[in-house]
């Protein structure tokens, strides 16, 4: 989709809960141009993995990050006028040159140089002996929404400011603003670098029944016990679910300590093959209950909490059903959840 753009996958937050090491290795083998991270610890993980393509640190600039840039392929983000002092001090102390991409806040309202300061900062970096300004970027606030008006405002502002900067500093290599939604919806936002995040993992920021993306993660858990329970019985803490008829109830070994959101109580579903099974009662720390009446299922069988081949349990749909975003579910997996990596062959 982006043949003219460098593809810089975002692998922050443990690659959105998937495991930063195996995901980065897979993407390297697939030809990724580089990677984007948010934390120093994530930089260190990729350095220890001997990643030899550029790594863009998206977050706030700290002197500890600059120590990692010496003789390495690390790009830093310049977010404010104050960052210039940090970069100048680093150059005086070490004599090493730092490659930076300046982030321009075109409307997200978080990190980034204000538009009225961007031109002045860029002017100060022309021919700077210790700071190489090699990229200009911003972040879209509403690219996933149906109304494109704010997207258009941001992209027009970005175009205007970056064109003026590059006119004075033609040596800048990259412009980038496209996240997953913009990559899929707005080809004019691709420029010569894109930063795919959640789409890499087979999901969208919003529920879309027609999505052709294949989920990378399937979150599964085993059935530990199946019992016939009588009408009038209650399930779980605080008796949030009471049986109005005799039912077969299965206990599943997964709870909120694993990443199962408690909002799924009495409204969520898991899948077992083509079957959808209702979650009943409160989600406990280690367990939850599902109604398996009329389904041939046995202790030890795995149910899918999200992901897999059933479109009804796509993580986007599960998230939208409890007024959450898929990012929140994917990154909520705890360290006690075992990750098994399955490499599919083309």
ZIHU-V273642 format. One record per pair of residues at least 12 apart in sequence whose ideal C-beta (glycine too) atoms are under 10 Angstrom apart, sorted by the first residue. I is the first residue (numbers start at 1). J is the second residue. D is the distance in Angstrom with one decimal. If there is no record, write none. Layout:
i = {I/I}
j = {J/J}
d = {D/D}
//
This chain:
i = {1/1/1/1/1/1/1/2/2/2/2/2/2/2/2/2/3/4/4/4/4/4/4/5/5/5/5/5/5/5/5/5/5/5/5/5/5/6/6/6/6/6/6/6/6/6/6/6/6/6/6/7/7/7/7/7/7/7/7/7/7/7/7/7/7/8/8/8/8/8/8/8/8/8/8/8/8/8/8/8/8/8/8/8/9/9/9/9/9/9/9/9/9/9/9/9/9/9/9/9/9/9/10/10/10/10/10/10/10/10/10/10/10/10/10/10/10/11/11/11/11/11/11/11/11/11/11/11/11/11/11/11/12/12/12/12/12/12/12/12/12/12/12/13/13/13/13/13/13/13/13/14/14/14/14/14/14/14/15/15/15/15/15/15/15/15/15/15/15/16/16/16/16/16/16/16/16/16/16/16/16/16/17/17/17/17/17/17/17/17/17/17/17/17/17/17/17/18/18/18/18/18/18/18/18/18/18/19/19/19/19/20/20/20/20/20/20/20/21/21/21/21/21/22/22/22/23/23/23/23/23/24/24/24/24/24/24/24/25/25/25/26/26/26/26/27/27/27/27/28/28/28/28/28/28/29/31/32/32/32/32/32/33/33/33/33/33/34/34/34/34/34/34/34/34/34/34/34/35/35/35/35/35/35/35/35/36/36/36/36/36/36/36/36/36/36/36/36/36/37/37/37/37/37/37/38/38/38/38/38/39/39/39/39/40/40/40/40/40/40/40/42/42/42/42/43/43/43/43/43/43/43/43/43/43/43/44/46/46/46/47/47/47/47/51/51/52/52/53/54/54/54/54/54/54/54/54/54/54/55/55/55/55/55/55/55/56/56/56/56/56/56/56/56/56/56/56/56/56/56/57/57/57/57/57/57/57/58/58/58/58/58/58/58/58/58/58/59/59/59/59/59/60/60/60/60/60/60/60/60/61/61/61/61/61/61/61/61/61/61/61/61/61/61/62/62/62/63/63/63/63/63/65/65/65/65/66/66/66/66/66/66/66/66/66/67/67/67/69/69/69/69/69/69/69/70/70/70/70/70/70/71/72/73/74/74/75/75/75/75/75/75/75/75/76/76/76/76/76/76/76/77/77/77/77/77/77/77/77/77/78/78/78/78/78/78/78/78/78/78/78/78/78/78/78/78/79/79/79/79/79/79/79/79/79/80/80/80/80/80/80/80/80/80/81/81/81/81/81/81/83/83/83/83/83/83/84/84/84/84/84/84/86/87/87/87/87/87/88/88/88/88/88/89/90/90/91/91/91/91/92/94/95/95/96/97/97/97/97/97/98/98/98/98/98/99/99/99/99/99/99/100/100/100/100/100/100/100/101/101/101/101/101/101/101/101/101/101/101/102/102/102/102/102/102/102/102/102/102/102/102/102/102/102/103/103/103/103/103/103/103/104/104/104/104/104/104/104/104/104/104/104/104/104/104/104/104/105/105/105/105/105/105/106/106/106/106/106/106/106/106/106/106/106/106/106/106/106/106/106/106/107/107/107/107/107/107/107/107/107/107/107/107/108/108/108/108/108/108/109/109/110/110/111/112/112/112/113/113/113/115/115/115/115/115/116/118/118/118/118/118/118/119/119/119/119/121/121/122/122/122/122/122/122/122/122/122/123/123/123/125/125/125/126/126/126/126/126/127/127/132/132/132/133/133/133/133/133/134/134/134/134/134/135/135/135/135/135/135/135/135/136/136/136/136/136/136/136/136/136/136/136/136/136/136/136/137/137/137/137/137/137/137/137/137/137/138/138/138/138/138/138/138/138/138/139/139/139/139/139/139/139/139/140/140/140/140/140/140/140/140/140/140/141/141/141/142/142/143/143/143/143/143/143/143/143/143/143/143/143/143/144/144/144/144/144/144/144/144/144/144/144/144/145/145/145/145/146/146/148/148/151/151/151/151/151/151/152/154/154/154/155/155/155/155/155/155/155/158/158/158/158/158/159/159/159/159/159/162/162/162/163/173/173/174/174/174/175/175/175/175/176/176/176/176/176/176/176/177/177/177/177/177/177/178/178/178/178/178/178/179/179/179/179/179/179/179/180/180/180/180/180/180/180/180/180/180/180/180/181/181/181/181/181/181/181/182/182/182/183/183/183/183/183/184/184/184/184/184/184/184/197/198/198/198/198/198/198/198/199/199/200/200/201/201/201/201/201/201/201/201/201/201/202/202/202/202/202/202/202/202/203/203/203/203/203/203/203/203/203/203/203/203/203/203/204/204/204/204/205/205/205/205/205/206/206/206/206/206/207/207/207/207/207/207/207/207/207/208/208/208/208/209/209/209/209/209/210/211/211/211/211/213/213/214/214/214/215/215/215/215/215/215/215/215/215/215/215/215/215/216/216/216/216/217/217/217/217/217/217/217/217/218/218/218/218/218/218/218/218/218/218/218/218/218/219/219/219/219/219/219/219/219/219/219/219/219/219/219/219/219/219/219/219/220/220/220/220/220/220/220/220/220/220/220/220/220/220/220/221/221/221/221/221/221/221/221/221/221/221/221/221/221/222/222/222/222/222/222/222/222/222/222/223/223/223/223/223/223/223/223/223/223/223/223/223/223/223/223/224/224/224/224/224/224/224/224/224/225/225/225/225/225/225/225/225/226/226/226/226/226/226/226/226/226/226/226/227/227/227/227/227/227/227/228/228/228/228/228/229/229/229/229/229/229/229/229/229/229/230/230/230/230/231/231/231/231/231/232/232/232/233/233/233/234/234/235/235/235/235/235/235/235/235/235/235/235/235/235/236/236/236/236/236/236/236/236/236/236/236/237/237/237/237/237/237/238/238/238/239/239/240/240/240/240/240/240/241/241/241/241/241/241/241/241/241/242/242/243/243/243/245/246/247/247/247/247/247/247/248/248/248/248/248/248/248/249/249/249/249/249/249/249/250/250/250/250/250/250/250/250/250/250/250/250/250/250/250/250/251/251/251/251/251/251/251/252/252/252/252/252/252/252/252/252/252/252/252/252/252/253/253/253/254/254/254/254/254/254/254/254/254/255/255/255/255/255/255/255/255/256/256/256/256/256/256/256/256/256/257/257/257/257/257/257/257/257/258/258/258/258/258/258/258/258/258/258/258/258/259/259/259/259/259/259/259/259/259/259/259/260/260/260/260/260/260/260/260/260/260/260/260/260/260/261/261/261/261/261/261/261/261/261/261/262/262/262/262/262/262/263/263/263/263/263/263/264/264/264/264/264/264/264/264/264/264/265/265/265/265/265/265/265/266/266/266/266/266/266/267/267/267/268/268/268/268/268/268/268/268/268/268/269/269/269/269/269/269/269/269/269/269/269/269/270/270/270/270/270/270/270/270/270/270/270/270/270/271/271/271/271/271/271/271/271/271/271/271/272/272/272/272/272/272/272/272/272/272/272/273/273/273/273/273/273/273/273/273/274/274/274/275/275/275/275/275/275/275/276/276/276/276/276/277/277/277/277/277/277/277/277/277/278/278/278/278/279/279/279/286/288/288/290/305/305/306/306/306/306/306/307/307/314/315/315/315/315/316}
j = {183/184/187/190/194/196/199/178/183/187/190/191/192/193/194/196/190/187/190/191/192/193/194/33/174/175/176/178/183/187/189/190/191/192/193/194/195/32/33/34/53/54/135/173/174/176/191/192/193/194/195/27/30/31/32/33/34/35/183/190/193/194/195/196/200/27/32/33/34/35/36/53/54/55/56/58/75/137/174/176/193/194/195/196/23/24/26/27/28/30/32/33/34/35/36/194/195/196/197/199/200/201/35/36/37/38/56/58/179/180/195/196/197/198/199/200/201/23/24/27/32/35/36/37/38/42/45/46/51/55/197/200/35/36/37/38/39/42/57/58/59/197/331/37/38/39/42/197/327/330/331/42/45/330/331/333/335/339/27/35/37/42/45/197/200/201/216/330/331/197/198/200/201/203/216/217/326/327/329/330/331/333/201/217/219/259/315/327/328/329/330/331/332/333/334/337/339/200/201/202/216/217/330/331/333/339/341/217/333/339/341/35/37/41/42/45/46/49/45/46/48/49/341/339/341/343/35/200/201/216/341/37/42/45/46/49/51/55/49/51/341/200/216/341/343/51/53/196/200/46/49/50/51/52/53/343/53/51/53/54/196/200/53/54/174/193/194/46/51/52/53/54/55/56/73/75/193/195/49/51/53/54/55/56/57/195/54/55/56/57/58/75/77/137/176/193/195/196/197/55/56/57/58/59/74/57/58/59/60/77/57/58/59/65/57/59/62/64/65/67/68/55/57/58/59/55/56/57/59/64/65/68/69/72/74/76/68/72/73/74/68/72/73/74/72/73/72/73/73/72/73/74/75/99/101/134/135/174/193/68/69/72/73/74/75/76/73/74/75/76/77/99/100/101/135/137/174/176/193/195/69/74/75/76/77/100/101/75/76/77/79/101/103/111/137/139/195/76/77/79/103/111/76/77/79/80/82/83/86/111/76/77/78/79/80/82/83/84/86/87/90/98/100/111/76/83/86/86/87/89/90/93/77/86/90/98/86/87/89/90/91/93/94/96/98/90/94/96/90/94/96/97/98/99/100/90/94/95/96/97/98/96/96/99/98/99/98/99/100/101/132/134/135/174/90/98/99/100/101/102/131/100/101/102/103/111/112/113/135/137/98/100/101/102/103/104/112/113/118/121/122/125/131/133/135/136/100/102/103/104/105/110/111/112/113/102/103/105/111/112/113/114/117/121/113/114/117/120/121/124/100/102/103/113/121/131/100/121/124/125/128/131/98/100/125/128/130/131/124/128/129/130/131/130/130/131/128/129/130/131/130/130/129/130/130/128/129/130/131/132/128/130/131/132/133/131/132/133/134/135/173/125/128/131/132/133/134/135/133/134/135/136/137/172/173/174/175/176/193/117/118/121/122/125/133/134/135/136/137/138/161/162/165/172/118/135/136/137/138/139/176/117/118/119/121/122/136/137/138/139/154/157/158/161/162/165/177/117/118/138/139/154/157/118/137/138/139/140/141/150/153/154/155/156/157/158/159/160/161/162/177/138/139/140/141/142/150/151/153/154/155/157/158/138/139/140/141/142/154/139/141/139/141/139/137/138/139/136/138/161/138/157/158/160/161/161/136/138/161/162/164/165/161/164/165/168/133/165/136/161/162/164/165/166/168/169/172/165/168/169/165/169/172/165/168/169/170/171/169/171/171/172/173/165/169/171/172/173/169/171/172/173/174/162/172/173/174/175/176/192/193/158/161/162/163/165/166/169/172/173/174/175/176/177/191/193/158/162/174/175/176/177/178/191/193/195/154/155/157/158/161/162/175/176/177/154/158/176/177/178/179/182/195/154/155/158/177/178/179/181/182/186/189/153/154/179/154/181/155/177/178/179/180/181/182/183/184/185/186/189/205/179/180/181/182/184/185/198/204/205/206/208/325/181/185/205/206/185/206/185/186/177/181/182/185/186/189/186/177/182/189/177/178/182/186/188/189/191/175/176/177/189/191/175/177/188/189/191/175/177/191/175/192/193/191/192/193/190/191/192/193/189/190/191/192/193/194/195/189/190/191/193/194/195/190/191/193/194/195/196/194/195/196/197/198/199/205/194/195/196/197/198/199/200/201/203/204/205/213/196/197/198/199/204/205/206/194/195/196/195/196/197/199/200/196/199/204/205/208/211/213/327/213/315/316/325/326/327/330/211/213/213/216/213/214/215/216/217/307/315/326/327/330/214/215/216/217/307/314/315/316/215/216/217/306/307/314/315/316/319/325/326/327/329/330/314/315/316/326/316/319/325/326/327/316/319/320/325/326/314/315/316/317/318/319/320/321/326/314/316/317/320/311/312/314/316/317/311/311/314/316/317/314/316/307/309/344/304/306/307/308/309/310/311/313/314/315/316/326/330/307/315/330/342/306/307/308/315/329/330/333/339/271/302/304/305/306/307/308/309/310/313/315/340/342/254/258/259/260/270/303/304/305/306/307/308/313/315/318/329/330/332/333/337/252/254/270/271/272/301/302/303/304/305/306/307/308/337/340/252/253/254/255/258/260/270/287/288/302/303/304/305/337/250/251/252/253/254/299/300/301/302/303/250/251/252/253/270/272/277/290/292/297/298/299/300/301/302/303/250/251/252/253/254/286/287/299/300/249/250/251/252/253/287/289/299/248/249/250/251/290/292/295/297/298/299/301/247/248/249/250/251/289/292/246/247/248/249/293/243/245/246/247/248/249/280/289/291/293/243/245/246/247/243/244/245/246/247/244/245/246/246/247/249/280/281/247/249/251/265/266/279/280/281/282/288/289/290/291/251/265/266/280/281/282/283/284/287/288/289/265/281/282/283/284/285/265/281/282/281/282/265/266/280/281/282/283/265/266/278/279/280/281/282/289/291/280/281/280/291/293/293/293/278/280/291/292/293/294/290/291/292/293/294/295/297/280/281/289/290/291/292/293/270/272/277/280/288/289/290/291/292/293/295/297/298/299/301/303/284/286/287/288/289/290/299/270/277/279/283/286/287/288/289/290/292/301/302/303/305/286/287/288/270/283/284/286/287/288/303/305/337/282/283/284/285/286/287/288/334/282/283/284/285/286/287/288/332/334/283/284/285/286/287/334/336/337/283/285/286/287/288/305/332/333/334/335/336/337/305/306/328/329/330/331/332/333/334/336/337/279/283/284/285/286/287/288/305/306/329/332/333/334/337/283/305/306/318/319/322/324/328/329/332/282/283/284/285/288/322/283/319/321/322/323/324/279/282/283/288/305/318/321/322/324/329/279/280/281/282/283/288/322/278/279/280/281/282/283/279/321/322/280/283/288/290/305/306/313/318/321/322/290/291/303/304/305/306/310/312/313/317/318/321/288/290/292/302/303/304/305/306/308/310/312/313/318/303/304/305/306/307/308/309/310/311/312/313/290/292/295/296/297/301/302/303/304/308/310/295/296/297/301/303/304/308/309/310/309/310/312/292/294/295/296/297/303/310/290/295/310/312/313/289/290/291/292/293/295/297/303/304/290/291/292/293/291/303/305/336/303/305/303/318/329/318/319/326/329/330/329/330/326/327/328/329/330/329}
d = {6.3/7.4/7.8/8.0/8.6/9.3/9.7/7.9/6.4/8.3/5.0/9.4/9.2/8.8/5.1/8.5/9.2/9.9/7.1/8.6/6.3/9.9/9.9/8.3/9.3/9.9/7.9/7.9/8.7/9.9/9.9/4.8/6.7/5.4/5.6/4.8/9.8/9.0/3.8/6.8/9.5/8.5/10.0/9.2/7.0/8.1/9.5/6.4/4.5/7.5/9.7/8.7/9.1/7.9/5.9/5.2/8.2/9.9/9.1/9.9/7.9/5.9/8.5/6.6/9.3/10.0/7.3/5.8/4.7/6.2/5.2/8.9/7.5/8.9/6.2/10.0/9.5/10.0/9.1/7.4/6.0/7.0/5.3/8.0/8.0/8.0/9.8/5.1/9.5/9.1/5.3/8.7/8.1/5.7/7.0/9.4/7.8/5.8/7.8/9.8/5.5/9.8/7.6/4.4/7.8/8.4/9.3/7.9/8.2/8.6/5.5/6.7/4.0/8.4/9.8/7.4/9.9/5.8/5.5/7.5/9.2/5.3/7.1/6.3/9.5/7.2/8.8/7.7/9.9/9.3/8.9/8.4/9.1/6.9/5.1/4.0/6.9/5.8/9.8/7.3/8.8/8.2/9.3/9.3/7.3/8.7/8.3/9.5/8.1/8.3/4.8/8.3/9.0/9.5/7.3/8.4/9.4/9.6/8.8/9.6/9.8/9.4/9.9/9.8/8.3/7.5/9.3/9.3/9.6/7.0/6.3/7.9/5.2/8.4/9.0/8.6/8.9/6.7/9.9/4.8/5.9/9.7/8.3/7.2/9.1/7.8/10.0/8.9/9.9/8.3/4.2/4.6/7.2/4.7/9.7/9.0/9.0/9.0/6.0/9.8/6.2/5.8/7.4/9.5/8.8/7.6/9.0/9.6/9.7/5.3/7.2/9.2/8.3/9.6/6.6/5.5/7.6/8.5/6.8/8.9/8.9/6.2/9.6/7.9/4.9/8.8/9.6/8.0/8.2/8.3/9.0/9.6/9.7/7.9/6.2/6.2/6.6/9.7/7.1/9.1/9.5/10.0/9.5/8.5/7.4/9.9/9.8/9.8/7.6/9.8/8.5/9.9/6.8/8.8/7.2/9.7/9.7/9.3/6.7/10.0/9.6/9.5/6.3/7.3/10.0/7.6/9.3/9.8/8.4/9.8/4.5/3.7/6.2/6.5/7.9/8.0/8.7/9.8/9.9/6.7/7.1/7.7/5.2/7.3/10.0/9.7/9.5/7.7/4.8/8.0/5.5/9.3/9.6/9.9/9.5/10.0/5.4/9.3/8.1/6.3/7.5/6.0/6.8/8.2/9.6/7.4/5.3/4.9/9.5/9.9/8.4/9.4/6.8/9.6/8.0/8.6/7.3/5.9/5.9/9.5/7.4/8.7/8.3/9.7/9.4/6.2/9.8/6.0/9.8/9.6/6.9/5.6/9.2/9.0/6.5/9.9/7.2/10.0/9.5/9.1/6.6/6.6/9.1/8.0/9.6/7.6/9.5/6.4/6.6/9.8/5.1/7.7/5.5/8.2/9.8/9.5/9.6/9.6/9.9/9.1/9.7/8.2/6.2/5.4/6.8/10.0/10.0/8.2/4.5/8.1/7.0/9.4/9.8/6.3/7.8/8.5/9.4/8.9/9.1/8.2/8.9/6.6/6.9/5.5/6.0/9.8/9.3/9.8/9.6/5.7/9.4/9.1/7.9/8.2/8.8/8.6/8.3/9.4/6.8/8.2/9.8/7.2/9.8/7.9/6.0/8.5/9.8/8.3/10.0/6.5/5.5/6.6/6.6/6.4/8.3/8.6/4.6/9.7/5.7/7.4/9.6/9.3/8.1/9.8/9.3/9.7/7.6/6.1/9.6/7.6/6.6/9.1/9.4/9.3/9.7/9.5/7.2/7.4/8.9/4.5/9.2/9.3/8.0/8.4/6.3/8.4/8.6/9.9/8.3/9.4/7.2/9.0/5.4/7.6/9.5/9.1/6.4/9.6/5.0/9.7/9.0/7.6/9.9/8.7/8.4/7.7/8.6/5.0/6.8/5.7/9.4/7.2/7.0/9.2/9.7/6.0/7.2/5.0/7.5/9.9/9.4/6.9/5.7/7.5/5.2/7.5/8.5/9.8/8.9/7.8/9.3/4.5/7.2/4.5/6.9/9.9/9.3/7.0/9.9/7.1/9.6/8.3/8.1/7.6/9.6/9.9/9.8/8.1/5.5/9.7/8.5/9.2/4.6/5.7/6.5/9.9/9.3/9.7/8.1/8.1/6.2/8.6/8.1/8.7/7.5/9.2/6.1/8.2/6.3/9.0/8.0/9.0/10.0/8.7/8.7/9.5/9.6/6.8/6.7/8.0/9.0/7.7/9.5/7.0/9.0/8.5/6.7/5.0/9.9/8.6/10.0/6.8/7.7/9.6/7.4/9.1/8.4/7.0/2.8/7.0/7.7/8.8/9.4/7.9/7.6/8.8/7.4/5.4/7.1/5.8/9.8/6.7/5.7/7.1/10.0/8.3/4.8/8.3/5.2/8.2/9.5/7.9/9.8/6.0/7.0/5.9/7.1/7.6/7.8/6.6/3.2/6.8/5.5/9.1/9.3/6.8/9.4/7.9/9.1/9.9/6.8/6.6/6.8/8.1/6.1/9.4/7.2/5.6/7.4/9.6/10.0/9.5/8.2/9.0/9.4/9.2/8.2/5.5/6.4/7.4/10.0/9.0/5.0/10.0/9.5/9.6/6.5/7.3/4.9/9.4/9.9/8.2/6.7/5.8/7.5/8.8/9.1/9.5/8.9/7.0/8.2/9.8/9.7/9.7/9.8/4.5/8.0/8.2/8.6/10.0/7.9/4.4/8.0/8.9/4.6/5.1/9.7/9.6/7.7/9.9/7.8/8.1/8.9/8.2/5.6/8.6/6.8/9.4/6.5/4.8/10.0/7.2/9.3/7.4/4.8/7.5/4.9/9.6/8.1/10.0/7.7/7.5/9.2/8.4/8.7/6.7/7.4/9.7/9.6/9.5/9.6/6.4/9.2/8.7/5.7/9.6/8.2/9.9/5.4/8.6/8.6/6.7/7.1/6.1/6.3/8.1/8.5/9.0/8.1/9.0/9.3/8.5/4.3/8.8/6.8/5.9/8.4/8.5/6.5/8.1/9.5/7.2/9.6/9.7/6.5/5.2/10.0/8.7/8.9/9.3/8.3/9.4/9.5/8.4/6.4/8.1/6.0/9.6/9.8/7.7/6.1/4.9/6.5/9.9/6.6/6.4/3.9/7.1/6.8/9.6/7.3/8.1/7.9/4.7/9.9/6.3/7.6/9.4/6.2/9.7/7.3/5.2/7.9/9.0/9.2/10.0/8.6/9.0/7.6/7.0/4.6/6.2/9.7/9.0/7.8/8.0/6.8/8.8/8.2/5.0/8.8/8.7/9.1/8.3/4.8/8.7/9.9/9.7/7.1/9.9/7.0/9.9/8.6/5.8/7.8/9.1/6.1/7.5/5.8/7.4/5.6/8.7/7.5/9.6/6.8/9.9/8.0/8.8/9.3/9.1/7.9/6.0/8.2/3.8/4.3/8.9/8.8/6.6/6.9/7.7/8.2/8.6/8.2/4.0/8.8/9.1/8.1/9.7/7.4/4.2/5.2/9.7/9.6/8.5/9.9/9.4/8.4/9.9/9.4/8.4/8.0/9.9/8.9/7.5/8.5/6.8/8.0/9.3/7.5/9.8/9.2/6.9/9.5/8.5/7.5/7.2/5.9/9.9/7.8/9.7/5.5/8.7/9.0/8.8/9.4/9.2/9.9/9.3/5.4/9.1/8.7/9.4/7.9/8.7/7.6/5.9/4.7/9.7/4.2/6.4/6.9/9.0/8.5/5.7/7.5/3.7/6.4/6.1/5.6/8.8/6.8/8.9/8.6/8.4/5.3/7.2/8.2/4.4/6.7/8.1/8.2/6.0/7.4/6.0/8.4/8.5/8.3/9.0/8.4/5.3/5.2/5.1/3.6/7.5/9.3/8.5/7.1/6.6/9.5/10.0/9.4/8.8/8.0/7.4/5.6/8.0/7.9/9.3/9.7/8.5/5.7/9.5/6.6/10.0/9.2/6.5/7.6/9.8/9.7/9.4/8.9/8.2/9.3/9.2/9.1/9.0/6.5/6.1/7.7/9.4/6.3/9.2/7.6/8.6/9.9/7.5/4.6/6.6/9.6/8.6/8.7/9.6/6.7/4.9/4.1/4.5/7.5/8.0/8.7/8.5/9.8/6.5/8.1/8.5/9.3/8.8/7.2/5.3/5.6/8.9/9.9/4.9/8.5/9.3/7.2/8.8/9.4/5.5/7.4/7.8/9.6/6.5/7.0/7.5/6.4/9.2/7.4/8.3/8.5/7.5/9.4/4.4/5.0/8.9/7.4/4.1/8.4/8.5/8.7/6.7/9.0/9.8/6.7/9.4/8.4/9.3/7.8/9.7/8.6/7.3/7.3/9.7/8.9/9.3/9.7/9.0/9.3/9.9/7.8/4.3/6.9/8.6/10.0/9.7/9.0/6.3/6.6/9.2/9.8/9.9/7.8/9.9/9.4/9.9/7.6/4.9/9.1/7.4/9.7/6.7/8.4/8.8/9.6/9.1/5.6/8.6/7.6/3.7/4.3/8.4/9.7/8.9/9.7/9.7/9.1/8.1/8.5/7.2/8.4/9.4/9.9/6.9/4.5/5.1/5.6/8.5/9.1/8.1/9.3/8.3/8.7/9.9/7.0/7.6/9.6/8.4/8.9/9.6/10.0/9.8/4.3/6.7/5.2/6.8/9.3/8.1/7.6/9.7/9.4/5.1/5.4/3.5/9.0/7.4/8.1/8.1/9.1/8.3/6.7/6.3/8.5/6.3/8.8/10.0/9.8/7.1/5.3/8.4/7.7/5.9/7.0/5.6/7.9/4.8/7.1/5.8/7.8/10.0/8.7/9.9/8.2/7.8/6.2/7.1/5.3/6.6/5.1/7.7/6.5/8.1/5.1/7.1/4.9/9.9/9.9/7.6/6.0/8.2/8.8/7.0/4.5/9.2/9.3/9.3/9.6/6.2/6.2/7.3/4.7/7.7/9.8/6.3/9.7/7.1/7.3/6.2/9.5/9.5/7.4/5.8/8.1/8.0/9.7/10.0/6.5/7.6/5.6/7.9/9.1/5.9/9.9/7.0/5.8/7.6/5.0/9.8/9.3/9.6/9.8/7.0/9.0/5.5/8.6/5.5/6.4/5.3/5.5/8.3/8.3/9.6/9.6/8.8/8.3/8.3/9.8/7.6/9.3/6.6/9.6/9.9/9.2/9.8/5.0/3.3/8.0/9.5/5.0/9.8/9.1/9.9/8.1/9.6/7.8/3.2/4.3/8.0/6.4/8.6/8.0/6.2/9.5/7.6/4.6/9.2/6.7/10.0/9.7/8.7/6.3/8.2/9.1/6.0/6.2/8.5/5.4/5.1/9.9/8.0/5.7/9.3/9.0/4.4/4.1/8.0/7.8/9.1/9.5/9.2/8.4/9.0/10.0/8.6/8.4/9.8/8.2/5.6/8.4/4.9/9.5/9.8/7.2/5.0/4.6/7.6/7.7/8.8/6.8/8.8/5.4/7.3/6.2/7.0/8.2/9.6/9.3/7.7/9.7/9.5/6.9/5.2/7.8/4.5/9.7/8.7/6.6/9.4/8.1/8.8/8.0/9.4/9.8/5.5/7.7/5.7/8.3/9.0/7.1/9.0/8.6/9.9/9.9/6.6/5.3/7.1/5.8/9.7/9.8/9.2/5.9/8.3/6.8/6.1/8.8/9.0/8.6/9.5/7.6/7.2/6.2/8.6/6.4/8.2/9.5/5.6/4.7/4.7/4.5/5.3/5.9/9.9/9.3/5.3/7.3/5.9/8.7/9.9/8.7/8.8/9.1/9.8/8.8/4.7/6.1/9.9/5.9/7.0/9.4/9.7/8.7/7.6/9.7/9.6/8.9/8.8/7.0/5.5/9.7/6.4/5.2/8.4/9.7/9.8/7.2/8.6/8.6/4.2/4.1/5.6/9.4/6.4/8.6/5.3/9.2/9.7/9.8/9.4/6.1/6.2/9.5/9.0/8.5/9.5/10.0/10.0/7.3/9.5/9.9/8.4/8.4/6.1/6.6/7.8/6.4/6.9/7.1/4.7/9.2/9.9/9.5/9.1/8.5/9.8/8.6/3.9/7.5/7.0/5.2/9.7/6.1/7.8/8.5/7.7/8.0/6.1/9.8/9.8/6.9/8.4/6.6/5.0/5.7/8.5/9.3/8.0/6.9/6.4/7.0/8.3/9.8/7.5/6.6/7.0/9.6/8.4/8.6/9.1/8.3/9.5/9.4/6.9/6.8/7.0/8.1/9.6/9.7/9.9/9.3/10.0/9.4/6.8/6.8/9.6/8.1/8.4/8.5/5.7/10.0/9.7/4.3/6.0/5.4/8.5/9.8/9.4/9.9/6.8/9.3/6.7/4.6/8.5/8.8/9.2/6.2/8.4/4.1/9.5/6.6/4.5/8.6/7.8/6.5/9.2/5.8/6.9/8.1/5.0/7.3/9.9/8.9/9.0/9.6/9.1/9.6/9.5/9.1/9.4/8.8/7.9/8.7/6.7/9.5/8.6/9.0/5.5/9.2/8.3/9.2/8.6/9.7/9.8/7.3/5.7/7.6/9.9/4.4/6.1/5.8/9.1/6.7/8.2/6.6/9.8/6.4/4.7/9.3/9.4/8.2/9.9/9.1/9.5/9.7/8.8/6.7/7.6/9.0/4.7/8.2/8.5/6.5/8.4/9.9/9.3/8.4/9.3/9.8/5.6/6.3/9.2}
//
